[in-house]
Amino acid sequence: MATPGRLEDHLNDTKGFSDMIWEVQTLVLDEADQMLELGFQPAITRIIGFLRPERQTLLFSATVPKKLTEVAGIAVKKDHVYLNCIPKDQEQTHSKVNQECMIVPIQSTIHAIF
């Protein structure tokens, strides 16, 4: 498990890493929309180029912007299954999820969470 930037560092600086990454059988792109928003599309594209084509790719995202469909085009198989959990006529999930914020002293963090 690593961020795209960290993987790129290894590809550039760790001898033999490109051979090791070829052995990866499953690529998981979690929070893919956020990675793209942070500018990691070139890194993700480069990393995918080092992976075997027969790998399994799992791509998770809360939203599906155009950039994400571009990355999906190179990251997942052409016959992939797309699961959309939100019908087209409904709001995005995040607007329905109750969100709260608490400010607590560091020594009370565990107690506040539970």
N, CA, C and O atoms as a GROMACS GRO file, in nm:
protein
  456
    1MET      N    1   0.085  -0.116   0.000
    1MET     CA    2   0.000   0.000   0.000
    1MET      C    3   0.090   0.123   0.000
    1MET      O    4   0.184   0.134   0.078
    2ALA      N    5   0.058   0.216  -0.090
    2ALA     CA    6   0.138   0.338  -0.099
    2ALA      C    7   0.062   0.444  -0.176
    2ALA      O    8  -0.032   0.414  -0.250
    3THR      N    9   0.103   0.567  -0.158
    3THR     CA   10   0.048   0.676  -0.238
    3THR      C   11   0.116   0.676  -0.375
    3THR      O   12   0.225   0.619  -0.389
    4PRO      N   13   0.054   0.737  -0.475
    4PRO     CA   14   0.118   0.742  -0.606
    4PRO      C   15   0.256   0.808  -0.602
    4PRO      O   16   0.349   0.763  -0.670
    5GLY      N   17   0.268   0.913  -0.524
    5GLY     CA   18   0.397   0.981  -0.514
    5GLY      C   19   0.506   0.892  -0.456
    5GLY      O   20   0.620   0.894  -0.502
    6ARG      N   21   0.471   0.816  -0.356
    6ARG     CA   22   0.568   0.726  -0.292
    6ARG      C   23   0.609   0.614  -0.388
    6ARG      O   24   0.726   0.577  -0.396
    7LEU      N   25   0.511   0.561  -0.461
    7LEU     CA   26   0.544   0.458  -0.561
    7LEU      C   27   0.636   0.514  -0.669
    7LEU      O   28   0.730   0.447  -0.712
    8GLU      N   29   0.609   0.636  -0.712
    8GLU     CA   30   0.698   0.698  -0.811
    8GLU      C   31   0.839   0.715  -0.757
    8GLU      O   32   0.937   0.694  -0.828
    9ASP      N   33   0.848   0.754  -0.629
    9ASP     CA   34   0.981   0.765  -0.567
    9ASP      C   35   1.055   0.633  -0.576
    9ASP      O   36   1.173   0.629  -0.611
   10HIS      N   37   0.986   0.524  -0.544
   10HIS     CA   38   1.049   0.392  -0.551
   10HIS      C   39   1.087   0.356  -0.694
   10HIS      O   40   1.195   0.302  -0.718
   11LEU      N   41   1.001   0.386  -0.789
   11LEU     CA   42   1.033   0.357  -0.928
   11LEU      C   43   1.158   0.432  -0.973
   11LEU      O   44   1.236   0.380  -1.053
   12ASN      N   45   1.175   0.554  -0.923
   12ASN     CA   46   1.291   0.635  -0.959
   12ASN      C   47   1.416   0.601  -0.880
   12ASN      O   48   1.527   0.608  -0.934
   13ASP      N   49   1.400   0.562  -0.753
   13ASP     CA   50   1.516   0.556  -0.664
   13ASP      C   51   1.550   0.418  -0.608
   13ASP      O   52   1.661   0.400  -0.558
   14THR      N   53   1.460   0.321  -0.616
   14THR     CA   54   1.485   0.190  -0.556
   14THR      C   55   1.522   0.091  -0.665
   14THR      O   56   1.441   0.057  -0.751
   15LYS      N   57   1.646   0.046  -0.659
   15LYS     CA   58   1.697  -0.047  -0.760
   15LYS      C   59   1.612  -0.175  -0.761
   15LYS      O   60   1.588  -0.235  -0.656
   16GLY      N   61   1.568  -0.214  -0.879
   16GLY     CA   62   1.492  -0.337  -0.895
   16GLY      C   63   1.343  -0.324  -0.864
   16GLY      O   64   1.269  -0.422  -0.877
   17PHE      N   65   1.298  -0.205  -0.825
   17PHE     CA   66   1.157  -0.190  -0.787
   17PHE      C   67   1.064  -0.212  -0.906
   17PHE      O   68   0.956  -0.269  -0.891
   18SER      N   69   1.105  -0.166  -1.024
   18SER     CA   70   1.019  -0.184  -1.140
   18SER      C   71   0.998  -0.332  -1.171
   18SER      O   72   0.892  -0.370  -1.221
   19ASP      N   73   1.097  -0.415  -1.142
   19ASP     CA   74   1.080  -0.560  -1.159
   19ASP      C   75   0.985  -0.616  -1.053
   19ASP      O   76   0.903  -0.703  -1.082
   20MET      N   77   0.998  -0.566  -0.931
   20MET     CA   78   0.912  -0.614  -0.823
   20MET      C   79   0.766  -0.574  -0.845
   20MET      O   80   0.676  -0.654  -0.819
   21ILE      N   81   0.743  -0.452  -0.892
   21ILE     CA   82   0.606  -0.404  -0.909
   21ILE      C   83   0.534  -0.482  -1.020
   21ILE      O   84   0.411  -0.488  -1.022
   22TRP      N   85   0.611  -0.540  -1.111
   22TRP     CA   86   0.552  -0.623  -1.218
   22TRP      C   87   0.477  -0.742  -1.159
   22TRP      O   88   0.383  -0.793  -1.221
   23GLU      N   89   0.517  -0.786  -1.040
   23GLU     CA   90   0.454  -0.902  -0.976
   23GLU      C   91   0.321  -0.869  -0.909
   23GLU      O   92   0.250  -0.960  -0.865
   24VAL      N   93   0.285  -0.742  -0.900
   24VAL     CA   94   0.159  -0.702  -0.838
   24VAL      C   95   0.043  -0.764  -0.916
   24VAL      O   96   0.034  -0.752  -1.038
   25GLN      N   97  -0.047  -0.830  -0.842
   25GLN     CA   98  -0.160  -0.896  -0.906
   25GLN      C   99  -0.289  -0.817  -0.892
   25GLN      O  100  -0.382  -0.838  -0.970
   26THR      N  101  -0.296  -0.727  -0.793
   26THR     CA  102  -0.416  -0.646  -0.773
   26THR      C  103  -0.376  -0.502  -0.747
   26THR      O  104  -0.296  -0.474  -0.658
   27LEU      N  105  -0.432  -0.411  -0.824
   27LEU     CA  106  -0.413  -0.268  -0.805
   27LEU      C  107  -0.542  -0.212  -0.748
   27LEU      O  108  -0.649  -0.232  -0.806
   28VAL      N  109  -0.534  -0.142  -0.636
   28VAL     CA  110  -0.652  -0.080  -0.575
   28VAL      C  111  -0.631   0.071  -0.580
   28VAL      O  112  -0.535   0.124  -0.523
   29LEU      N  113  -0.722   0.140  -0.646
   29LEU     CA  114  -0.721   0.285  -0.649
   29LEU      C  115  -0.840   0.332  -0.566
   29LEU      O  116  -0.952   0.342  -0.616
   30ASP      N  117  -0.814   0.362  -0.439
   30ASP     CA  118  -0.919   0.406  -0.348
   30ASP      C  119  -0.917   0.558  -0.342
   30ASP      O  120  -0.811   0.620  -0.346
   31GLU      N  121  -1.034   0.617  -0.330
   31GLU     CA  122  -1.047   0.763  -0.332
   31GLU      C  123  -0.984   0.818  -0.460
   31GLU      O  124  -0.914   0.920  -0.457
   32ALA      N  125  -1.010   0.751  -0.571
   32ALA     CA  126  -0.948   0.786  -0.699
   32ALA      C  127  -0.978   0.931  -0.739
   32ALA      O  128  -0.891   1.000  -0.791
   33ASP      N  129  -1.100   0.976  -0.714
   33ASP     CA  130  -1.134   1.114  -0.749
   33ASP      C  131  -1.048   1.214  -0.672
   33ASP      O  132  -1.009   1.317  -0.727
   34GLN      N  133  -1.019   1.183  -0.548
   34GLN     CA  134  -0.935   1.272  -0.467
   34GLN      C  135  -0.790   1.272  -0.516
   34GLN      O  136  -0.725   1.376  -0.518
   35MET      N  137  -0.740   1.154  -0.554
   35MET     CA  138  -0.603   1.148  -0.608
   35MET      C  139  -0.590   1.233  -0.734
   35MET      O  140  -0.490   1.302  -0.753
   36LEU      N  141  -0.691   1.227  -0.819
   36LEU     CA  142  -0.688   1.307  -0.941
   36LEU      C  143  -0.698   1.455  -0.910
   36LEU      O  144  -0.631   1.537  -0.973
   37GLU      N  145  -0.783   1.489  -0.814
   37GLU     CA  146  -0.798   1.630  -0.774
   37GLU      C  147  -0.665   1.686  -0.721
   37GLU      O  148  -0.636   1.804  -0.737
   38LEU      N  149  -0.585   1.599  -0.658
   38LEU     CA  150  -0.456   1.641  -0.605
   38LEU      C  151  -0.346   1.639  -0.712
   38LEU      O  152  -0.230   1.669  -0.682
   39GLY      N  153  -0.381   1.604  -0.836
   39GLY     CA  154  -0.285   1.611  -0.945
   39GLY      C  155  -0.204   1.485  -0.969
   39GLY      O  156  -0.097   1.492  -1.030
   40PHE      N  157  -0.251   1.371  -0.923
   40PHE     CA  158  -0.174   1.247  -0.937
   40PHE      C  159  -0.201   1.170  -1.066
   40PHE      O  160  -0.151   1.058  -1.080
   41GLN      N  161  -0.277   1.225  -1.160
   41GLN     CA  162  -0.306   1.151  -1.283
   41GLN      C  163  -0.180   1.108  -1.357
   41GLN      O  164  -0.172   0.992  -1.397
   42PRO      N  165  -0.080   1.196  -1.378
   42PRO     CA  166   0.041   1.150  -1.448
   42PRO      C  167   0.112   1.037  -1.373
   42PRO      O  168   0.162   0.943  -1.434
   43ALA      N  169   0.117   1.046  -1.241
   43ALA     CA  170   0.184   0.941  -1.161
   43ALA      C  171   0.110   0.809  -1.173
   43ALA      O  172   0.172   0.704  -1.190
   44ILE      N  173  -0.023   0.814  -1.164
   44ILE     CA  174  -0.103   0.692  -1.175
   44ILE      C  175  -0.084   0.627  -1.312
   44ILE      O  176  -0.066   0.506  -1.323
   45THR      N  177  -0.087   0.709  -1.416
   45THR     CA  178  -0.068   0.659  -1.552
   45THR      C  179   0.069   0.594  -1.567
   45THR      O  180   0.082   0.488  -1.628
   46ARG      N  181   0.170   0.657  -1.512
   46ARG     CA  182   0.307   0.602  -1.521
   46ARG      C  183   0.316   0.470  -1.445
   46ARG      O  184   0.374   0.374  -1.495
   47ILE      N  185   0.261   0.465  -1.326
   47ILE     CA  186   0.266   0.344  -1.243
   47ILE      C  187   0.196   0.228  -1.315
   47ILE      O  188   0.247   0.116  -1.316
   48ILE      N  189   0.080   0.255  -1.373
   48ILE     CA  190   0.006   0.151  -1.444
   48ILE      C  191   0.090   0.093  -1.557
   48ILE      O  192   0.080  -0.026  -1.588
   49GLY      N  193   0.173   0.176  -1.618
   49GLY     CA  194   0.261   0.129  -1.725
   49GLY      C  195   0.363   0.026  -1.680
   49GLY      O  196   0.416  -0.048  -1.762
   50PHE      N  197   0.390   0.019  -1.550
   50PHE     CA  198   0.486  -0.078  -1.496
   50PHE      C  199   0.418  -0.207  -1.450
   50PHE      O  200   0.486  -0.303  -1.413
   51LEU      N  201   0.285  -0.212  -1.453
   51LEU     CA  202   0.212  -0.327  -1.403
   51LEU      C  203   0.173  -0.422  -1.515
   51LEU      O  204   0.154  -0.382  -1.629
   52ARG      N  205   0.161  -0.549  -1.478
   52ARG     CA  206   0.119  -0.650  -1.578
   52ARG      C  207  -0.025  -0.625  -1.620
   52ARG      O  208  -0.108  -0.589  -1.537
   53PRO      N  209  -0.055  -0.644  -1.747
   53PRO     CA  210  -0.191  -0.620  -1.795
   53PRO      C  211  -0.294  -0.716  -1.737
   53PRO      O  212  -0.412  -0.683  -1.731
   54GLU      N  213  -0.251  -0.834  -1.693
   54GLU     CA  214  -0.345  -0.936  -1.642
   54GLU      C  215  -0.387  -0.911  -1.498
   54GLU      O  216  -0.458  -0.994  -1.441
   55ARG      N  217  -0.346  -0.802  -1.439
   55ARG     CA  218  -0.379  -0.776  -1.299
   55ARG      C  219  -0.528  -0.748  -1.281
   55ARG      O  220  -0.599  -0.718  -1.377
   56GLN      N  221  -0.573  -0.760  -1.157
   56GLN     CA  222  -0.707  -0.717  -1.121
   56GLN      C  223  -0.696  -0.572  -1.075
   56GLN      O  224  -0.604  -0.538  -1.001
   57THR      N  225  -0.788  -0.488  -1.119
   57THR     CA  226  -0.788  -0.348  -1.077
   57THR      C  227  -0.922  -0.316  -1.013
   57THR      O  228  -1.027  -0.339  -1.072
   58LEU      N  229  -0.916  -0.261  -0.892
   58LEU     CA  230  -1.036  -0.216  -0.821
   58LEU      C  231  -1.024  -0.064  -0.806
   58LEU      O  232  -0.926  -0.014  -0.752
   59LEU      N  233  -1.123   0.007  -0.853
   59LEU     CA  234  -1.121   0.153  -0.850
   59LEU      C  235  -1.243   0.200  -0.773
   59LEU      O  236  -1.357   0.169  -0.809
   60PHE      N  237  -1.219   0.276  -0.666
   60PHE     CA  238  -1.327   0.326  -0.581
   60PHE      C  239  -1.325   0.478  -0.581
   60PHE      O  240  -1.219   0.541  -0.574
   61SER      N  241  -1.444   0.536  -0.590
   61SER     CA  242  -1.452   0.681  -0.593
   61SER      C  243  -1.592   0.725  -0.550
   61SER      O  244  -1.691   0.661  -0.584
   62ALA      N  245  -1.598   0.832  -0.475
   62ALA     CA  246  -1.728   0.886  -0.432
   62ALA      C  247  -1.797   0.959  -0.547
   62ALA      O  248  -1.920   0.963  -0.554
   63THR      N  249  -1.718   1.016  -0.636
   63THR     CA  250  -1.772   1.086  -0.753
   63THR      C  251  -1.701   1.034  -0.877
   63THR      O  252  -1.597   0.969  -0.868
   64VAL      N  253  -1.758   1.062  -0.992
   64VAL     CA  254  -1.698   1.013  -1.117
   64VAL      C  255  -1.680   1.130  -1.214
   64VAL      O  256  -1.757   1.146  -1.308
   65PRO      N  257  -1.576   1.212  -1.190
   65PRO     CA  258  -1.550   1.322  -1.283
   65PRO      C  259  -1.490   1.267  -1.414
   65PRO      O  260  -1.449   1.151  -1.421
   66LYS      N  261  -1.486   1.352  -1.516
   66LYS     CA  262  -1.436   1.310  -1.648
   66LYS      C  263  -1.295   1.253  -1.640
   66LYS      O  264  -1.264   1.153  -1.704
   67LYS      N  265  -1.208   1.316  -1.560
   67LYS     CA  266  -1.070   1.267  -1.547
   67LYS      C  267  -1.068   1.123  -1.497
   67LYS      O  268  -0.981   1.044  -1.536
   68LEU      N  269  -1.162   1.089  -1.410
   68LEU     CA  270  -1.166   0.953  -1.356
   68LEU      C  271  -1.199   0.852  -1.465
   68LEU      O  272  -1.143   0.742  -1.468
   69THR      N  273  -1.289   0.888  -1.554
   69THR     CA  274  -1.322   0.796  -1.662
   69THR      C  275  -1.202   0.777  -1.755
   69THR      O  276  -1.185   0.670  -1.814
   70GLU      N  277  -1.119   0.881  -1.770
   70GLU     CA  278  -0.997   0.870  -1.850
   70GLU      C  279  -0.900   0.771  -1.786
   70GLU      O  280  -0.843   0.686  -1.854
   71VAL      N  281  -0.880   0.784  -1.656
   71VAL     CA  282  -0.790   0.693  -1.584
   71VAL      C  283  -0.847   0.551  -1.586
   71VAL      O  284  -0.774   0.454  -1.605
   72ALA      N  285  -0.977   0.540  -1.568
   72ALA     CA  286  -1.040   0.408  -1.571
   72ALA      C  287  -1.018   0.342  -1.707
   72ALA      O  288  -1.004   0.220  -1.716
   73GLY      N  289  -1.014   0.421  -1.812
   73GLY     CA  290  -0.992   0.368  -1.946
   73GLY      C  291  -0.859   0.296  -1.962
   73GLY      O  292  -0.848   0.205  -2.043
   74ILE      N  293  -0.758   0.337  -1.885
   74ILE     CA  294  -0.628   0.269  -1.893
   74ILE      C  295  -0.605   0.175  -1.775
   74ILE      O  296  -0.520   0.086  -1.782
   75ALA      N  297  -0.680   0.194  -1.667
   75ALA     CA  298  -0.655   0.115  -1.546
   75ALA      C  299  -0.733  -0.015  -1.539
   75ALA      O  300  -0.683  -0.115  -1.487
   76VAL      N  301  -0.854  -0.016  -1.591
   76VAL     CA  302  -0.939  -0.135  -1.578
   76VAL      C  303  -0.957  -0.202  -1.713
   76VAL      O  304  -0.933  -0.143  -1.818
   77LYS      N  305  -0.999  -0.327  -1.708
   77LYS     CA  306  -1.021  -0.404  -1.832
   77LYS      C  307  -1.138  -0.343  -1.909
   77LYS      O  308  -1.226  -0.279  -1.851
   78LYS      N  309  -1.136  -0.362  -2.038
   78LYS     CA  310  -1.242  -0.306  -2.125
   78LYS      C  311  -1.380  -0.361  -2.090
   78LYS      O  312  -1.480  -0.293  -2.110
   79ASP      N  313  -1.386  -0.484  -2.038
   79ASP     CA  314  -1.515  -0.545  -2.002
   79ASP      C  315  -1.544  -0.534  -1.852
   79ASP      O  316  -1.610  -0.621  -1.795
   80HIS      N  317  -1.495  -0.427  -1.789
   80HIS     CA  318  -1.513  -0.410  -1.645
   80HIS      C  319  -1.660  -0.391  -1.608
   80HIS      O  320  -1.744  -0.359  -1.692
   81VAL      N  321  -1.687  -0.412  -1.481
   81VAL     CA  322  -1.822  -0.392  -1.428
   81VAL      C  323  -1.823  -0.260  -1.353
   81VAL      O  324  -1.740  -0.238  -1.264
   82TYR      N  325  -1.914  -0.172  -1.388
   82TYR     CA  326  -1.928  -0.042  -1.322
   82TYR      C  327  -2.050  -0.046  -1.233
   82TYR      O  328  -2.162  -0.070  -1.280
   83LEU      N  329  -2.030  -0.024  -1.104
   83LEU     CA  330  -2.141  -0.022  -1.009
   83LEU      C  331  -2.163   0.121  -0.962
   83LEU      O  332  -2.078   0.179  -0.895
   84ASN      N  333  -2.275   0.177  -0.997
   84ASN     CA  334  -2.311   0.310  -0.953
   84ASN      C  335  -2.416   0.294  -0.845
   84ASN      O  336  -2.524   0.240  -0.870
   85CYS      N  337  -2.386   0.339  -0.726
   85CYS     CA  338  -2.477   0.322  -0.611
   85CYS      C  339  -2.580   0.433  -0.600
   85CYS      O  340  -2.667   0.429  -0.512
   86ILE      N  341  -2.571   0.533  -0.687
   86ILE     CA  342  -2.663   0.646  -0.679
   86ILE      C  343  -2.738   0.660  -0.811
   86ILE      O  344  -2.677   0.683  -0.915
   87PRO      N  345  -2.868   0.645  -0.809
   87PRO     CA  346  -2.946   0.664  -0.932
   87PRO      C  347  -2.926   0.805  -0.987
   87PRO      O  348  -2.900   0.899  -0.912
   88LYS      N  349  -2.938   0.820  -1.118
   88LYS     CA  350  -2.912   0.948  -1.184
   88LYS      C  351  -2.999   1.063  -1.132
   88LYS      O  352  -2.955   1.178  -1.133
   89ASP      N  353  -3.119   1.034  -1.088
   89ASP     CA  354  -3.209   1.140  -1.044
   89ASP      C  355  -3.197   1.173  -0.895
   89ASP      O  356  -3.277   1.249  -0.841
   90GLN      N  357  -3.095   1.116  -0.828
   90GLN     CA  358  -3.078   1.144  -0.685
   90GLN      C  359  -2.950   1.222  -0.659
   90GLN      O  360  -2.858   1.226  -0.741
   91GLU      N  361  -2.947   1.286  -0.541
   91GLU     CA  362  -2.830   1.363  -0.501
   91GLU      C  363  -2.712   1.271  -0.474
   91GLU      O  364  -2.728   1.151  -0.454
   92GLN      N  365  -2.594   1.329  -0.476
   92GLN     CA  366  -2.474   1.254  -0.440
   92GLN      C  367  -2.483   1.208  -0.296
   92GLN      O  368  -2.548   1.273  -0.214
   93THR      N  369  -2.420   1.099  -0.264
   93THR     CA  370  -2.426   1.040  -0.130
   93THR      C  371  -2.382   1.138  -0.022
   93THR      O  372  -2.446   1.146   0.083
   94HIS      N  373  -2.275   1.211  -0.045
   94HIS     CA  374  -2.220   1.297   0.060
   94HIS      C  375  -2.321   1.399   0.111
   94HIS      O  376  -2.311   1.441   0.226
   95SER      N  377  -2.418   1.438   0.030
   95SER     CA  378  -2.516   1.534   0.077
   95SER      C  379  -2.620   1.469   0.169
   95SER      O  380  -2.694   1.538   0.238
   96LYS      N  381  -2.625   1.336   0.169
   96LYS     CA  382  -2.720   1.264   0.253
   96LYS      C  383  -2.657   1.212   0.382
   96LYS      O  384  -2.728   1.172   0.474
   97VAL      N  385  -2.525   1.211   0.389
   97VAL     CA  386  -2.456   1.156   0.505
   97VAL      C  387  -2.443   1.262   0.612
   97VAL      O  388  -2.392   1.372   0.586
   98ASN      N  389  -2.489   1.230   0.732
   98ASN     CA  390  -2.477   1.322   0.844
   98ASN      C  391  -2.330   1.333   0.883
   98ASN      O  392  -2.264   1.232   0.908
   99GLN      N  393  -2.280   1.454   0.888
   99GLN     CA  394  -2.140   1.476   0.924
   99GLN      C  395  -2.134   1.563   1.049
   99GLN      O  396  -2.209   1.659   1.064
  100GLU      N  397  -2.041   1.526   1.138
  100GLU     CA  398  -2.025   1.600   1.262
  100GLU      C  399  -1.878   1.630   1.285
  100GLU      O  400  -1.790   1.562   1.231
  101CYS      N  401  -1.853   1.730   1.366
  101CYS     CA  402  -1.716   1.767   1.401
  101CYS      C  403  -1.709   1.787   1.552
  101CYS      O  404  -1.795   1.852   1.611
  102MET      N  405  -1.606   1.729   1.614
  102MET     CA  406  -1.586   1.748   1.759
  102MET      C  407  -1.443   1.796   1.782
  102MET      O  408  -1.349   1.748   1.718
  103ILE      N  409  -1.429   1.888   1.870
  103ILE     CA  410  -1.296   1.932   1.912
  103ILE      C  411  -1.279   1.888   2.056
  103ILE      O  412  -1.352   1.931   2.145
  104VAL      N  413  -1.181   1.800   2.078
  104VAL     CA  414  -1.159   1.744   2.211
  104VAL      C  415  -1.011   1.749   2.244
  104VAL      O  416  -0.928   1.747   2.153
  105PRO      N  417  -0.976   1.755   2.372
  105PRO     CA  418  -0.835   1.747   2.410
  105PRO      C  419  -0.778   1.612   2.369
  105PRO      O  420  -0.850   1.512   2.368
  106ILE      N  421  -0.651   1.608   2.335
  106ILE     CA  422  -0.587   1.487   2.285
  106ILE      C  423  -0.606   1.368   2.380
  106ILE      O  424  -0.624   1.255   2.334
  107GLN      N  425  -0.602   1.391   2.510
  107GLN     CA  426  -0.617   1.281   2.605
  107GLN      C  427  -0.758   1.224   2.610
  107GLN      O  428  -0.780   1.117   2.667
  108SER      N  429  -0.855   1.294   2.550
  108SER     CA  430  -0.994   1.246   2.549
  108SER      C  431  -1.036   1.190   2.413
  108SER      O  432  -1.153   1.157   2.395
  109THR      N  433  -0.945   1.181   2.319
  109THR     CA  434  -0.978   1.140   2.183
  109THR      C  435  -1.044   1.003   2.177
  109THR      O  436  -1.150   0.989   2.116
  110ILE      N  437  -0.984   0.903   2.238
  110ILE     CA  438  -1.039   0.767   2.234
  110ILE      C  439  -1.179   0.765   2.296
  110ILE      O  440  -1.270   0.703   2.241
  111HIS      N  441  -1.195   0.830   2.408
  111HIS     CA  442  -1.326   0.832   2.476
  111HIS      C  443  -1.431   0.901   2.388
  111HIS      O  444  -1.546   0.858   2.383
  112ALA      N  445  -1.392   1.007   2.318
  112ALA     CA  446  -1.486   1.083   2.235
  112ALA      C  447  -1.529   1.000   2.113
  112ALA      O  448  -1.643   1.011   2.069
  113ILE      N  449  -1.440   0.919   2.060
  113ILE     CA  450  -1.472   0.838   1.941
  113ILE      C  451  -1.575   0.731   1.976
  113ILE      O  452  -1.666   0.704   1.898
  114PHE      N  453  -1.559   0.670   2.093
  114PHE     CA  454  -1.648   0.562   2.130
  114PHE      C  455  -1.759   0.612   2.219
  114PHE      O  456  -1.844   0.533   2.260
   0.00000   0.00000   0.00000
